[in-house]
């Protein structure tokens, strides 16, 4: 049995400023809604460097002092690849926000996230960023339905 599998590496970053978080209203048809900025890791790029680059591209901010919070992962049941998202957070940034083709970015009070249209599954993702005892957001496909568990 081979232990080699195809993997897509991505990242997401929660940027805070006091009680506010920076969110992005994604324009993607595949995964629309409010989420944190992030994106793909390029070949020969470190995970941390990819977070800094993606945040800069999508928000105009330069982040530093990134703290790894956990991961999200699932295996695509059709194309059989694993998708890994590395979750980071920080309150250290410079610059001013500017939206990109990925979607509009804006600051919002953390408590107000419950009142806006979040991207599918984003509520369970938030737990990984905010509860230190949780480090994995795991999805699996069972009985023709996606299941999720935070560990």
N, C-alpha and C positions, 0 to 999 in steps of 0.2 A: 504494500500500500504506500503510495507516494504521499509525502507530507508537503509537497509543493502545491500551491494553489495561486490562482490569479487574484490580485488584490488591487483595489483602488484606494489610494491614500488621500485623505482630505483633512481639513481643520475647521474649527469654529472658535470665535473668541468673544467672550463677554467683557465689554469695556464699561466700567462704572465710573461715575462722577458723583460722589455722595449717594443719594437715594435714587439717582437716575441711571438708566442703562441705555447704551446706544443700540438701536435696532435697525434692521433693514426690512423694508417691505419688498420682498423679492418679486421680480417680474416673471420668473421662470414658470412655464406651464407645467413642468414636471413636479415642482415643489413650491407653490406660491404661498404668500402670507408673510407674517412678521416672524423674524428670526434674528440671530446674531450674524455678523459678517463672517466670511470664511470662504474657503475654496480648496482647490486641488494642490497637492504637492507635486512639483515638477521633478522630472528625472534629475538625479544628482543634487537635489536641494534638501537641506535639513528640514525637519518638521517645524522647528522654531522659526527658521528663515522664511518658510512658506506662510506662516501666520502673519509675520511682520509685513511681507509683501502683499498678501491678499487684503489685509486690513487697510493698508495704504491705498491700494488700487480701488477698493470699494467704498472707503470712507474719507480719504484724504488725511487720516491721522497716522502718526508714527507711534507705534506702541513699544513699550519696553517692560522689563521685569515681569515677564509672562510666567504664570503659575499653571502647571498642568493639573487639571481637575479630574480628568477621566477620559473615557473613550465611548464611542457608540460603534456597534458593528452588527452586520447582518450578512447573510449569504443570499444572493439573488437566486430564487428557485428556478428560474428559466435559463439564464445565461451562466449560472454556476460560478460566480466570482464573489469574493468577500469585499465588503465596503467598510473601511475603517475611518472614523472621524475622531481626531484628537481634539479634546476640549481644553481650552486655555481661558484664563481670565486675568485681567489687569485693571488697575486704576491709574497707571502711568502712561501718559500719552502727551503728544505735542501736536500742534497744528489746529486747523479748524475743519469742521466736517463739510464734506461735499459729496453729493450723491453720484452714482455711476450708472452705467447701462444695466448693472445687476439689479438696481432698485433704489428707491429713495431711502436715505438714512436720516434718523432723527433721534433726539433724546426723549425719553419718557420715564416717568416715575415707575419704579419697579412694580408697585402695587397696581398701576393702571394696565399692566399687561393682561390682566384677566378680563378687561373690557374691550379688547380689540381682536381682530381675526388673526390668530396665530397660525403659522405653518402647521400642517398635519403632524402630530406627535411632539410638537415643541414643548408642551406642558411637561411631559415626562423627561425631556432633555433638561429643562430648567433645574430639576432636582439634582442632577449630577453636578451642575455648576454651584449649587447652593448648599448641598448637604455633604460635608466632607467624608462621611462614612460610606457614601455611594460613589463608585468609580466606574461603573459600566452600565450603559444603556444598551440592552441586547434585544434584538428582534429575531424571531424565527417564524417560519411559515409552517402551519400545522392545520390539518383539516380544512384546507382551502381558505385559511384566514391567517392574517398576520397577528402574532402575539408579541408582547413586549414585557420586559422585566428589568428593573433597575437593581443592580447588585452592589 
